[in-house]
Amino acid sequence: VARMIQPFLPTKNTNQTLCDILGWKRDFQNLTEAADLLSFDSQTIQLSCMHDLPVPVLRLFARIQEKTQLLQIFKTRSVRKNLVREIILDLYDLEAGARTRVIDELLQSAQNSDSLAGEDLRDLVRKERHPKSEQIRQQIKEIKKSMNLPSGLQIEVPADLENGQTRVTLSFRRKEEFQKLLGQMDQSFSAKLSEILKLV
């Protein structure tokens, strides 16, 4: 549609007028990015309509040969915007052979499991892109599982395991709930928390 109506637009502020007509947000930072918006293939345009992604991310998606299969996964699994972005960035950094293998694995996993979430798809890609980091994440996940934490007591580690802080969060409504949560933070809790801190 954008390409069809472009010749009929005014010569000045063409891209902004186009965005106004189509109801698009101004997601480009310069004229080069604006030109990319008009030159993307149909799959990339579909992804742009699904998620309000910045042009640099869309540009990387457009360069992936298997974008038709990838778009199918994003659609059928209703993958959220932030996860779509992470998956595209990690996939693009892989070599072509590894990228094809991972996308095939994503398709197979999505077809074989009705309960597969966007986070699971992201983790499959991370496992290939950052094998050591993914191994550490699995170790942390197992430690937290063994702690059997109540819903009001959570441990959050940095998303990249490097930058940011590890947080221990207590959520409660009454004093009794608060005291119960404090009781959970015993020596066993401290020992498990220390194991997690050694990994991040």
Backbone torsions as a table, in degrees:
resi	resn	phi	psi	omega
1	VAL	NA	-43.3	-179.1
2	ALA	-59.5	-42.9	-178.7
3	ARG	-68.9	-33.3	-177.6
4	MET	-68.1	-39.7	-174.1
5	ILE	-93.4	-10.8	-177.1
6	GLN	-55.9	-43.1	-178.7
7	PRO	-61.6	-19.9	-176.4
8	PHE	-95.3	0.5	-178.5
9	LEU	-85.0	159.0	177.3
10	PRO	-64.0	153.2	-177.5
11	THR	-70.3	-26.6	178.8
12	LYS	-96.1	140.9	178.1
13	ASN	54.7	38.4	-176.4
14	THR	-58.8	-47.9	-175.0
15	ASN	-67.1	-39.6	178.9
16	GLN	-67.2	-39.1	177.2
17	THR	-62.8	-41.3	178.4
18	LEU	-61.3	-45.1	179.2
19	CYS	-62.5	-38.9	178.9
20	ASP	-64.1	-43.2	-178.7
21	ILE	-64.3	-43.2	-175.7
22	LEU	-87.6	-4.9	-179.7
23	GLY	75.5	22.6	179.3
24	TRP	-83.2	152.0	170.6
25	LYS	-80.6	155.4	179.9
26	ARG	-81.6	86.3	-175.2
27	ASP	-93.7	10.6	178.6
28	PHE	-107.6	147.4	-178.5
29	GLN	-100.7	-17.1	-179.4
30	ASN	-153.8	177.4	-176.7
31	LEU	-66.1	-31.0	178.4
32	THR	-63.2	-44.4	178.5
33	GLU	-67.5	-35.6	177.4
34	ALA	-63.0	-40.8	178.1
35	ALA	-65.3	-37.0	178.4
36	ASP	-61.9	-39.0	179.7
37	LEU	-56.8	-33.5	-177.9
38	LEU	-88.1	-12.1	-175.8
39	SER	-108.1	-3.7	-178.4
40	PHE	-64.7	150.3	176.6
41	ASP	-72.7	173.0	-173.5
42	SER	-63.8	-37.0	179.9
43	GLN	-65.7	-40.8	-179.8
44	THR	-68.0	-37.6	177.0
45	ILE	-64.6	-39.3	176.9
46	GLN	-61.3	-42.9	178.7
47	LEU	-64.2	-38.9	178.0
48	SER	-62.2	-36.3	178.1
49	CYS	-72.0	-32.9	-179.5
50	MET	-72.4	-41.6	-174.7
51	HIS	-135.7	141.2	-179.1
52	ASP	-82.2	67.6	-176.5
53	LEU	-88.4	147.3	177.0
54	PRO	-66.7	154.7	-176.8
55	VAL	-57.7	-42.5	179.6
56	PRO	-56.8	-36.4	178.4
57	VAL	-70.9	-42.3	177.0
58	LEU	-61.7	-36.4	179.5
59	ARG	-63.0	-41.0	178.0
60	LEU	-66.5	-42.4	178.5
61	PHE	-59.5	-40.6	-178.5
62	ALA	-63.2	-25.0	-178.3
63	ARG	-86.9	-8.7	179.6
64	ILE	-82.1	123.4	-175.9
65	GLN	-63.8	-35.4	-175.2
66	GLU	-91.1	30.8	-174.9
67	LYS	-66.5	-26.3	177.2
68	THR	-63.1	-46.9	178.4
69	GLN	-65.9	-39.5	-178.9
70	LEU	-65.5	-41.2	178.4
71	LEU	-63.2	-37.8	177.8
72	GLN	-61.0	-41.4	178.9
73	ILE	-64.8	-45.6	-179.9
74	PHE	-59.4	-39.1	-177.9
75	LYS	-71.8	-52.2	-173.9
76	THR	-66.9	-28.6	-178.2
77	ARG	-101.1	1.2	179.4
78	SER	48.6	51.1	-177.7
79	VAL	-69.5	131.4	-177.3
80	ARG	-68.3	158.4	-174.5
81	LYS	-54.9	-49.8	-176.3
82	ASN	-63.9	-33.9	178.1
83	LEU	-73.6	-37.9	175.7
84	VAL	-58.2	-45.5	180.0
85	ARG	-60.4	-47.6	-178.8
86	GLU	-62.5	-42.2	-179.2
87	ILE	-63.2	-44.7	-179.3
88	ILE	-63.1	-46.0	-178.6
89	LEU	-61.8	-43.7	-179.4
90	ASP	-70.7	-39.7	179.4
91	LEU	-63.3	-41.7	-176.9
92	TYR	-64.2	-29.7	-178.7
93	ASP	-77.8	-10.3	178.8
94	LEU	-81.4	154.6	171.7
95	GLU	-67.2	156.9	-173.3
96	ALA	-55.1	-44.9	-179.1
97	GLY	-63.8	-44.0	179.0
98	ALA	-65.4	-38.8	179.9
99	ARG	-62.6	-44.9	178.6
100	THR	-62.0	-42.5	-179.8
101	ARG	-63.3	-42.0	-179.2
102	VAL	-67.5	-42.2	179.6
103	ILE	-64.8	-38.9	175.3
104	ASP	-62.0	-39.2	178.2
105	GLU	-66.8	-38.1	177.2
106	LEU	-62.7	-45.1	179.6
107	LEU	-61.8	-45.2	-179.4
108	GLN	-64.4	-42.9	-179.8
109	SER	-65.3	-40.7	179.9
110	ALA	-65.8	-33.8	-179.8
111	GLN	-76.7	-30.6	-174.6
112	ASN	-89.8	-11.9	-177.4
113	SER	-135.2	122.4	178.2
114	ASP	-77.6	-18.6	-174.7
115	SER	-98.9	5.0	-177.7
116	LEU	-68.5	122.3	-177.4
117	ALA	-97.3	169.7	178.9
118	GLY	-59.0	-36.5	179.1
119	GLU	-63.1	-36.5	179.1
120	ASP	-65.7	-40.8	177.9
121	LEU	-63.8	-44.1	178.1
122	ARG	-59.4	-40.4	-178.3
123	ASP	-67.9	-33.5	177.1
124	LEU	-62.9	-40.3	178.8
125	VAL	-70.2	-42.5	179.4
126	ARG	-60.3	-36.1	-178.7
127	LYS	-58.9	-36.5	178.6
128	GLU	-81.6	-39.8	-175.5
129	ARG	-76.1	-41.4	-178.0
130	HIS	-131.0	71.8	-174.2
131	PRO	-57.3	-41.2	-178.6
132	LYS	-67.8	-44.5	179.6
133	SER	-62.6	-39.6	-179.6
134	GLU	-66.9	-36.1	176.6
135	GLN	-62.3	-41.9	178.6
136	ILE	-65.0	-41.6	178.7
137	ARG	-59.1	-41.0	179.3
138	GLN	-66.2	-37.7	176.9
139	GLN	-62.8	-45.0	179.0
140	ILE	-63.2	-41.0	179.4
141	LYS	-60.7	-41.1	179.8
142	GLU	-68.4	-39.4	178.3
143	ILE	-63.0	-46.5	180.0
144	LYS	-63.3	-37.6	178.5
145	LYS	-64.0	-39.7	-179.3
146	SER	-69.7	-20.9	-179.5
147	MET	-77.6	-20.4	178.5
148	ASN	50.8	53.1	-175.5
149	LEU	-70.0	141.6	173.6
150	PRO	-69.3	162.4	-175.7
151	SER	-61.3	-26.4	-178.3
152	GLY	-84.1	-2.0	-178.3
153	LEU	-126.5	113.5	-175.5
154	GLN	-128.3	147.5	174.0
155	ILE	-116.7	124.4	-179.7
156	GLU	-120.4	128.3	178.1
157	VAL	-104.8	159.1	178.7
158	PRO	-57.3	143.8	-177.0
159	ALA	-58.9	-37.6	-179.5
160	ASP	-97.4	5.9	179.2
161	LEU	65.5	8.5	-177.1
162	GLU	-128.0	-59.2	-176.7
163	ASN	-89.2	144.9	179.5
164	GLY	99.2	-170.1	-174.7
165	GLN	-119.7	152.8	169.7
166	THR	-86.5	127.3	-174.4
167	ARG	-114.8	137.5	169.4
168	VAL	-110.3	116.7	-173.2
169	THR	-114.0	131.4	175.3
170	LEU	-112.2	129.2	178.6
171	SER	-123.5	124.4	-176.6
172	PHE	-155.2	163.9	178.2
173	ARG	-116.5	-30.3	-177.3
174	ARG	-122.5	160.1	-179.6
175	LYS	-60.0	-38.2	-179.2
176	GLU	-62.0	-39.6	178.8
177	GLU	-65.0	-40.7	179.4
178	PHE	-61.7	-45.3	-179.4
179	GLN	-65.0	-35.1	178.4
180	LYS	-66.7	-40.2	178.8
181	LEU	-66.0	-40.5	177.3
182	LEU	-60.8	-35.8	178.9
183	GLY	-64.8	-26.4	178.7
184	GLN	-73.5	-20.5	-176.3
185	MET	-89.2	66.1	-176.8
186	ASP	-96.6	-164.2	-178.8
187	GLN	-64.3	-37.1	178.3
188	SER	-62.9	-42.4	177.8
189	PHE	-61.2	-45.1	-178.9
190	SER	-62.6	-38.8	-179.2
191	ALA	-66.5	-43.5	178.9
192	LYS	-66.8	-38.8	178.5
193	LEU	-63.4	-38.1	178.0
194	SER	-63.1	-37.4	177.5
195	GLU	-62.2	-41.3	179.6
196	ILE	-65.6	-43.9	-177.2
197	LEU	-64.2	-28.8	178.6
198	LYS	-71.4	-20.3	-176.9
199	LEU	-90.8	-20.5	-177.1
200	VAL	-103.8	NA	NA
